[in-house]
Amino acid sequence: MMEGTNGTLQAPTYGNLVTILSIDGGGIRGIIPGIILSFLESELQKLDGEDARIADYFDVIAGTSTGGLVTAMLACPNEKNRPVFAAKDIKDFYLNECPKIFPQHSWKLFPHVSRVIRALSGPKYNGKYLHNLVKEKLGNTKLNQTLTNVVIPTFDIKRLQPTVFSSFQVKKDSSLNALLSDVCISTSAAPTYLPAHYFETNEDETGKVREFNLIDGGVAANNPTLVAIGEVTKEIIKGSRDFFPIKPMDYGRFLVISLGTGASKAEKKCRADEAAKWGVLGWLTANGATPLVDVFTHASADMVDLHISEVFQALRSESNYLRIQDETLSKIVSSVDVATKKNLNDLVKVGEGLLKKPVSRVNLEGGIFAPCNKETNEEALIRFAKLLSEERRLRHINSPYEESN
């Protein structure tokens, strides 16, 4: 976590910025931010050596659903107290494992009827391979053992409220100190695709058991950037020494990279007169997709980007906020579970192509995601890498822990 002598990032109080990385949900489309992160980490390594890792530079890494899995991969320590995965490993992880997590069935006869039957009989996938894989990779690591602060949203269907697994909150609520594997399984449990996840934890002080009945955090915060900023803001309000003397609304000192997983808004969508005829099955199966799930995931993600863009532009600190997203995906490529070799390779190409595209931002008038300057995402990431490297170096210079060593 923050501060100490184990090589982790020193607290923001010793520097100028609060650094936040956020990763959206999106199933197999997690490959896209994986490509972006691999490029960013390679730029950091050019500046600070081949051992540099993403977790060494961000005060908070937040992720929802597949983004929560990437967050855990980047922040979970191995036996040498370094990240289990380098960013460059994420792509191959998705290419190798997604076909087993989301096995493709060939329904040659009556495919629409088959989809309806599956929608009525239970989740599309049983999740067993994913559960075993996550437990194998993350082992017995708990939330309080991550290499930097993490924020991973889920939703409790028994309490009907979000449950945010936060490195900050676990310090005051030990019942949230769950296994990272349970957190990842929970935030990935997308309705209709994967089963809800139940687990229990014990409060350290009382031994009292707490139950969790969780599904995908995307129903509440598919883009978890605002949740991450909120967690930091709460720490500042309560006077945490890690964030002194930063003020609660001092967003000019926030450096935020928010990574989307792509969308297909450029394609023609359903019309109101079509949707008006849908019942439960229509909202779950129309057009070979799950319109209801698409609506709430895209809506929550877009509202977060719109809000943060407004705030950063109002404070004239737009250059400290980078949202990388591609809203021009085709229908198949934008799916969360079509894990064919061709589609996964197409997603790799999307991620690589996205680096060359211009930096885009939500237009505050029309809400459209559009290019805002001539800087490419690749160029912006190179600029951010320099800022992150300089910030880390400044903190080490100012930290009393460095002086004592």
N, C-alpha and C positions, 0 to 999 in steps of 0.2 A: 504494500500500500504506500501512501505517501510517507516520505521522510524516514531516514534510518541509514544504516551503513551497508546495506545489502545490494547497493547498485541501482536501486529503484529511483524514480523521479522524486526530487525534493519538492517540498510544498510550495504552492504559488506565492506564499508570503515572502519567499526569497527571490522572486522574479517580478515580471511585469504583467504576465498573462495567466488566464485560466484556460487550459487547453481541453477541448472536448471533441471526441469522435463519436459519431452516431451512424448506425447501420439499420436500414429498413428491413422489414420482413418481405418474403416473396418466394419461399420454397427453393426450387432448383436455381432460381435467378440470383441466388446468393453468389453464384460464380462472378457476376458483374462487379459487385464491390470487392470481391476477392482479387480480381485483376487490377482494380484501382489501388487497392492497398499494397499489392505487390510492387507496383510502380513507386508508390510513396516510400515504402520501406527501402527500395533500392536507392532512391535519392538520399535518404537519411544515411545509408551505408556509405555512399560516396563522400559524405561530409564527416562521418564519425566512426567509420570502420565497419567491417563485415559482421560484427557481432551486434550491431544496432538492431533493435526490434521496435515495433509500433508501441508496445506497452511502456517503453522507456521514455515516451514523449507526451503522453496524454494523461491528464489528471483523472479523466473519466472516459471510459469506453462504454457506450450504451448500444443495446441491440434488441430488436424484437424478432421473435420467430427464428427464421434462418439467420437473421442478424444477431440474435442472441447466441446462436451456436458459434458464429464467427467470433463474437466477443469473447466467449469462453476459450476458444482455440488460441486467441491472441494473449489472453491474460492468465490462463491456467499454468502454474509452474510445473516444471519437470523436476527430476531429482537434483539438478544443478541450480535450481531456483531461477531458471530461464523459461521463456514461453515454450509450451509443448509444440506449438506450430510456429514456423516462420510464415510471414504473409505469402511468400511464394509457394508454400505447400497447399494453400487453400484451393487453388484451381484443381490440382490433381485429386484432392480429397473429394471434391464434388463430382469430377468426371468419373472417378472409380466407384464411389459409394451411392450416388443418386439412383443409378439403375437398380440397385438392390433395395434401396429405401422405398422407391416408387416403381415396382415392377410393372411393366406394360402388358396389358392383356389384349389379345386380338379377338374382337367380337365381330366376326364376319357376317353373322346373321342378326338382323334387327338390333343394330348398335344402340339406337335411341332407347329401345325397350330395356336393354341391358343396363344402360346408365340409370334409368328410373328404378329398376330393381335394386341396383347397388345403393342408390340414394335412400331407398326405403329400408334396406336390410342392415344398415350400419355404416361405419366409416369406410371410405374407399380403400384404405390400407390399414392393416392391423398394427403397424408401428413396431413390431417385435424386433426387426433388424435394426431400426433406428435406435431403439432403446438400448439394445445390447452394445451397439457401436459407440454410443455416447458414454455409456458406463465404462467401456473398455478404454476409451481415449482420455476421459477426465478422471477416472479412478475415484478415490475417496476425497478428492479436493472439495472443500467447503467454500462458501461465499466469502468468508473472512480471510481466505488464504490466497486470493488473487494477487497478481503482481502490481496491479493498479486498481483504482476504484472502478467498479462495474455497476451498471444500472440496467436491469432486465425486467421489462413489464410482463405480467401475466394477467389473467382475469379469473377470479374465483366465482364459479357458477352457483355455489351454495350461498355465498354471501352477497352475490350480485354486485361486486365491486372490484376494481382493479387491485391486484397485489403486486407491488413493485419490489423486486429483490435488489436492494441497494447496499453497497458497501458502507454507505453512511448510516443507513437506518439499522443495520445489523449491530452496530456498536451500542445501540440503546435497546434493541429488541432481539434477544438471542434466539427467539423462536423463528426468526427469518434466516438463521444460519443453516441453510439447507445445503445438501450436496449440489454442486454445480450441475451434475448430470440430471438431477430431478428438476432443477430450474430450466435447463435446456429442453428437456422432454416436454415440460409444461408449456413454455412459451411457443413451442412448435406445434402444439396440438390444435391445428386449424380445424374448425368445425366442418364436418362432412368428409374431411380428408384423413385425419388421424384421431385416435381416441383421446378423450379427456384423461388427465393424469391425477391420480390420488397418491399422496404420501403424507407422512407425519414427521414432525420434529419434536425434540424435547427442549424445553426452556432450561438453561443451565442452572438458574437460581432455584427454581421450584421443582424441576423434573416433570412439570406438567406437559402433557402431550398436546400439540397443536395440529389440527388437521388442515390439509390443503386439497381443494377440489378444483383443479385448474385447467384452463384452456389457453389457446393462443393469445398472446398479448396484443396481437394486431387488432382485436375487436375494440381495444381501447386506445392503443398508441402504436399504429403500424410504423410510424416515423417517431422514434423515441427521443428526438433532439430536445423537445421542450421539457420532457420528463427529466432528462439529464440536467438541463439548465435549472430546473426547479429544485432538484436535489442539492445542487451547489448553492443556490440562493438561500435555501433553508439553513445550510451550514454557515453562510455568511451572516444571516440574521441572528443566529444564536451565538455569534461571536467566536466561531472556531478559530483557533490560532493558526491553522493551516492557511486561512484565507485573509488574515489581517494584513493590510488595512483596506482591503477591497470592500466597496459598499454594495448593498443589495441590487441596485439598478445600474451598476457600473458596467454595462454590457460592452462598453468600449474596450474593456480589458479582457473580453472573452474572445478566444480564437476557436472557431467552430468549423469542423468538416462534417457534412451530412451526406451520406451516400445512399442513394436510392437503388432499387433493384429493377427498374424499368417498368414501363406501362405501354398500353397500346391505344392511347387516346386518339392517335391519328386515324385509326380505322373507324369505319362507320359502326356505331353502336345501336342498341335497340331503341326503338321509338316508344313514346308514351302510349300510343294506341296499341302497340304490341304488348307492353308490360301490363297494361290495364286488364288484359285477359288472363294474366298469370295467377295461378294459385300457389300453394306451397311448392308443388313440384316444379312449376315454371321458374320460380325464383331460385330453385336449387339446380335445375338441369337445362334451362333454355339455352339454345345455341351451342350446346355441347360444353357449357361452362357452368359456373356457379355465380350468377349475377348478384345475389344477395351478399356473398362474401366479397366480391369485387367492389361493390358499392361502399361497404363500411371500411375496407382497407384503404382504398384510394381516397375516400373522403377525409379520413383522419390524417393521412399522410399529407395531403394537400393543404389542409387547414393549418397544420403545424408550420409548413414551409411559408405559407402566406403570412402568418403571424410573425415569425422570426424575421422574415424579409422586411416587413413593415418596421419592426423595432430597430433593426440594424441600420436601415436607411434613414430613419428618423434621427438616430444618433450619429449619423454620418460615419459609420464604421463598417460599411458594406464590404470593404476589403478584408475584413476579419471573418467573414461568413462565406463558406463555399458549399453550395449544394450541387452535387453531381448526379444527374438523372437523365434518362433517355425515355421520352414519352412516345416514341415512334415505332415501337416493336410491333411485329406482326402478331396475329392472334395466337399461333402455335408457340412462337418464341416467348410470348408473354405469359404462358401457362405456368402454374406453380409445380406441375408434376409430370409433364411429358418428358420423361428422362431417357429419350432415345439418344443414341450416339450422335446422330445428326443435329438434334436440337441442342444438346449440350455443347457441341462444337460451335454451333451458331451463337450461343450465348457468350462463348469465349470471344468470338469475333465482335460481338456487340460491345463487350467491355473494352477490347483493344481499340475499337473505333471511337468509343466515347472519349477516350483520352485526347483524340485529335479534334474533337468538336469544341466550339466556342463555349466559354463559361456562360451559363444561362441563369436567369432569375425570374421569379414570378412577377409579372406585370401587375402592379397594385390596382390598376383600373379594371382590367379584364380578367385577371387571374390566370393569364396564359403564361406558360413557362417558355421564355424566349431568350435568345442571345442578348447579352447586355454590353459586351465590349469585344475587342479583337483578341483578347487573351484566350488561349485554349485551356481546357481542363488540365492538360499535361503541364503547360507553363504555370498555371496556378498552383499545381501541386509542387512544382519545383520551388516556387516562391514560398509556399507554406512550409516546405521541408527546411528551408533556410531559417525561417522564423522559429520553427520548433527546435532546431539545433541551437540557435542563439539563446533561446529561452532556457533550454536545459543547461547550457554552459553557464549562463548567468546565475542560475539557482545553485549550481555547484560551487561557484566562486563565493556567493554570499552565505552559503549554508555553514552554520557553526560545526556541523558534523564533518565537513571537509577540513575545517581548521583543526579540529581535534585529531584528525588523521595525519 
